[in-house]
């Protein structure tokens, strides 16, 4: 069994290298120094329609331009597996190994998706829930390369994050009334980014206080919009450094 695990990891790492090479090639050959791209990464129990709906819900809070440059928006799908059961298993594994790069098949697909969608050097990942593990791994893979996309042109903004870090020291927003994240905080010997805002949940709100479109955006849309602009302001192109 151990032998097959090693073979699997070698094959997986090979795919990640090729996926990143594609992204790096796109950056040097196609990606513009003018403009920004915002890509959302969804959490668990979200299919492609849900990821698209989340992006649509975020639309009013995303700038059309920033500092006179256009802002393109899209999503990188974190797909649902086994009706959501696979997502929960993946989340547990990712939390256990969160200080390492999560090199799995979904990361490969996210990198490939980014290589096709991202046309600017300046890229901000806006991640919700489990998507933050993938955003951190995306940053790790990109920033450790010596060519292609630079760490200074890539940023992360984390919403409702179960992780203990935001790669690249990005901003985060987590409510202390988010029951999903509060439950993660109970895992022994594991930390989370400290909740930094309080959402007073209404009787009509979703019970868990965790949903992006139903909780965070309605209650904190203005704060999220400001944080995204601030995050964009930290990004620079390869030619700027």
C-alpha positions as CSV (number, residue, x, y, z in Angstrom):
1,X,0.0,0.0,0.0
2,X,2.8,2.4,0.9
3,X,4.4,1.8,-2.5
4,X,1.2,2.8,-4.3
5,X,0.9,5.9,-2.1
6,X,4.4,7.0,-3.1
7,X,3.7,6.4,-6.8
8,X,0.4,8.4,-6.4
9,X,2.3,11.3,-4.8
10,X,5.0,11.3,-7.6
11,X,2.3,11.4,-10.3
12,X,0.4,14.1,-8.5
13,X,3.4,16.3,-8.0
14,X,4.2,15.9,-11.6
15,X,0.8,17.1,-12.6
16,X,1.1,20.1,-10.2
17,X,4.5,21.0,-11.8
18,X,3.0,20.9,-15.3
19,X,-0.1,22.8,-14.1
20,X,2.1,25.5,-12.6
21,X,4.3,25.6,-15.7
22,X,1.2,26.3,-17.7
23,X,0.3,29.1,-15.4
24,X,3.8,30.5,-15.4
25,X,3.9,30.4,-19.2
26,X,0.6,32.1,-19.4
27,X,1.9,34.9,-17.1
28,X,5.0,35.6,-19.1
29,X,3.5,35.2,-22.6
30,X,-0.1,36.5,-22.2
31,X,-0.9,38.0,-18.9
32,X,-1.2,41.8,-19.0
33,X,0.6,44.2,-16.7
34,X,-2.6,46.3,-16.9
35,X,-5.6,45.3,-14.9
36,X,-6.5,43.0,-12.0
37,X,-8.2,39.6,-11.7
38,X,-10.3,38.5,-8.8
39,X,-11.0,34.8,-8.6
40,X,-13.3,33.3,-5.9
41,X,-12.7,29.8,-4.4
42,X,-15.7,28.2,-2.8
43,X,-16.0,26.0,0.3
44,X,-17.5,22.6,0.9
45,X,-20.9,21.4,-0.3
46,X,-20.8,23.7,-3.3
47,X,-21.3,22.5,-6.9
48,X,-20.4,24.6,-9.9
49,X,-23.9,26.2,-10.0
50,X,-23.3,27.3,-6.3
51,X,-19.9,28.6,-7.1
52,X,-21.4,30.7,-9.9
53,X,-24.2,31.9,-7.7
54,X,-21.6,33.0,-5.0
55,X,-19.7,34.9,-7.6
56,X,-22.9,36.6,-8.8
57,X,-23.8,37.5,-5.2
58,X,-20.4,39.1,-4.7
59,X,-20.8,41.1,-7.9
60,X,-22.1,44.3,-6.2
61,X,-19.1,44.3,-3.8
62,X,-16.4,43.9,-6.4
63,X,-15.0,47.0,-8.2
64,X,-15.3,47.2,-11.9
65,X,-12.0,49.2,-12.0
66,X,-9.3,49.9,-9.5
67,X,-6.8,52.8,-9.9
68,X,-8.0,53.3,-13.4
69,X,-7.4,49.7,-14.4
70,X,-10.1,47.1,-15.3
71,X,-10.9,44.3,-12.8
72,X,-11.9,40.9,-14.3
73,X,-13.8,38.5,-12.0
74,X,-14.4,34.8,-12.2
75,X,-14.3,31.7,-10.0
76,X,-12.0,28.7,-9.5
77,X,-14.1,25.7,-8.7
78,X,-13.4,23.7,-5.6
79,X,-15.7,20.7,-6.7
80,X,-18.0,18.7,-4.5
81,X,-17.2,15.0,-4.0
82,X,-19.4,12.1,-3.1
83,X,-22.4,14.4,-2.4
84,X,-20.3,16.4,0.0
85,X,-19.0,13.6,2.2
86,X,-15.7,13.7,0.3
87,X,-15.5,17.4,1.0
88,X,-15.8,16.9,4.7
89,X,-13.1,14.2,4.7
90,X,-10.8,16.5,2.6
91,X,-11.4,19.4,5.0
92,X,-10.3,17.2,8.0
93,X,-7.1,16.2,6.2
94,X,-6.4,19.7,5.1
95,X,-6.8,21.0,8.7
96,X,-4.5,18.3,10.0
97,X,-1.8,19.1,7.4
98,X,-2.5,22.8,6.9
99,X,1.1,24.0,7.4
100,X,2.0,21.9,4.4
101,X,0.9,22.6,0.8
102,X,-2.2,20.6,0.0
103,X,-1.1,18.8,-3.2
104,X,-4.1,17.0,-4.3
105,X,-6.1,16.5,-7.5
106,X,-8.4,19.5,-6.9
107,X,-5.4,21.8,-6.5
108,X,-4.2,20.5,-9.9
109,X,-7.5,21.4,-11.4
110,X,-7.6,24.8,-9.8
111,X,-4.2,25.6,-11.1
112,X,-5.2,24.5,-14.6
113,X,-8.4,26.5,-14.4
114,X,-6.4,29.6,-13.4
115,X,-4.0,29.2,-16.3
116,X,-7.0,29.3,-18.6
117,X,-8.9,32.1,-16.9
118,X,-6.3,34.6,-15.5
119,X,-5.2,37.2,-18.1
120,X,-3.5,39.7,-15.8
121,X,-0.4,39.5,-13.7
122,X,-2.2,40.9,-10.6
123,X,-4.4,38.2,-9.1
124,X,-6.4,38.2,-5.9
125,X,-7.9,35.0,-4.6
126,X,-11.1,35.5,-2.5
127,X,-11.6,32.3,-0.6
128,X,-14.5,31.2,1.5
129,X,-14.4,28.4,4.1
130,X,-12.5,25.3,2.9
131,X,-11.5,27.2,-0.2
132,X,-9.0,28.9,2.0
133,X,-6.9,25.7,2.3
134,X,-6.7,25.7,-1.5
135,X,-5.9,29.4,-1.7
136,X,-3.0,29.0,0.7
137,X,-1.7,26.0,-1.3
138,X,-2.1,27.9,-4.6
139,X,0.0,30.7,-3.1
140,X,2.6,28.3,-1.8
141,X,3.0,26.6,-5.1
142,X,3.3,29.9,-7.0
143,X,5.5,31.8,-4.6
144,X,8.2,29.2,-4.3
145,X,8.9,29.2,-8.1
146,X,11.7,31.4,-9.4
147,X,10.0,32.2,-12.7
148,X,6.6,33.1,-13.9
149,X,4.0,34.5,-11.5
150,X,5.5,36.5,-8.6
151,X,4.4,36.4,-5.0
152,X,4.1,40.2,-5.1
153,X,1.4,40.0,-7.8
154,X,-0.7,37.4,-6.0
155,X,-2.8,38.0,-2.9
156,X,-5.4,36.2,-0.8
157,X,-8.5,37.6,1.0
158,X,-10.0,35.0,3.4
159,X,-13.7,34.9,4.5
160,X,-14.8,32.5,7.2
161,X,-11.5,30.7,7.2
162,X,-10.9,27.5,9.1
163,X,-7.1,27.9,8.6
164,X,-4.6,29.2,11.0
165,X,-2.9,31.4,8.3
166,X,-3.5,33.5,5.3
167,X,-0.6,32.9,2.9
168,X,1.1,36.1,2.0
169,X,-0.2,37.8,5.1
170,X,-3.5,38.7,3.5
171,X,-6.6,40.1,5.2
172,X,-9.3,37.9,6.7
173,X,-12.8,38.2,7.9
174,X,-14.4,35.7,10.3
175,X,-17.4,36.2,12.6
176,X,-17.3,35.0,16.2
177,X,-20.9,33.8,15.6
178,X,-19.9,31.5,12.8
179,X,-20.7,28.1,14.2
180,X,-18.9,26.2,11.6
181,X,-15.6,28.0,12.3
182,X,-16.2,27.9,16.0
183,X,-16.5,24.1,15.8
184,X,-13.1,23.9,14.0
185,X,-11.6,25.9,16.9
186,X,-12.5,23.0,19.2
187,X,-10.2,20.6,17.5
188,X,-7.3,19.8,19.9
189,X,-3.9,21.3,19.1
190,X,-5.2,23.1,16.0
191,X,-5.6,26.8,15.7
192,X,-7.6,29.1,13.5
193,X,-7.3,32.7,12.5
194,X,-8.9,34.6,15.4
195,X,-12.4,35.8,14.5
196,X,-12.2,39.5,14.0
197,X,-15.8,40.6,13.6
198,X,-19.2,40.0,15.2
199,X,-22.3,39.3,13.2
200,X,-25.5,39.6,15.1
201,X,-27.5,36.8,13.6
202,X,-31.2,37.4,13.0
203,X,-33.9,34.7,13.6
204,X,-34.4,34.5,9.8
205,X,-30.7,33.9,9.2
206,X,-29.1,30.6,8.2
207,X,-28.5,28.7,11.5
208,X,-24.8,28.1,11.1
209,X,-24.0,31.7,10.4
210,X,-21.4,30.6,7.8
211,X,-22.9,31.0,4.3
212,X,-21.2,33.5,2.0
213,X,-24.2,34.8,0.1
214,X,-26.7,34.5,3.0
215,X,-24.7,35.7,5.9
216,X,-21.4,37.4,5.2
217,X,-22.4,39.5,2.2
218,X,-25.7,40.8,3.6
219,X,-24.2,41.7,7.0
220,X,-20.7,42.7,6.0
221,X,-20.8,43.5,2.3
222,X,-19.4,47.0,2.8
223,X,-16.5,45.7,4.9
224,X,-15.7,43.0,2.4
225,X,-15.7,45.5,-0.5
226,X,-13.3,47.7,1.4
227,X,-11.0,44.8,2.3
228,X,-10.9,43.6,-1.3
229,X,-9.9,47.1,-2.5
230,X,-7.2,47.2,0.1
231,X,-6.0,43.8,-1.0
232,X,-5.9,44.8,-4.6
233,X,-3.8,47.9,-3.6
234,X,-1.0,45.6,-2.4
235,X,-0.5,43.9,-5.7
236,X,2.2,44.8,-8.1
237,X,3.3,43.5,-11.5
238,X,6.5,41.7,-12.3
239,X,7.9,44.9,-13.8
240,X,7.2,46.9,-10.6
241,X,9.8,45.0,-8.5
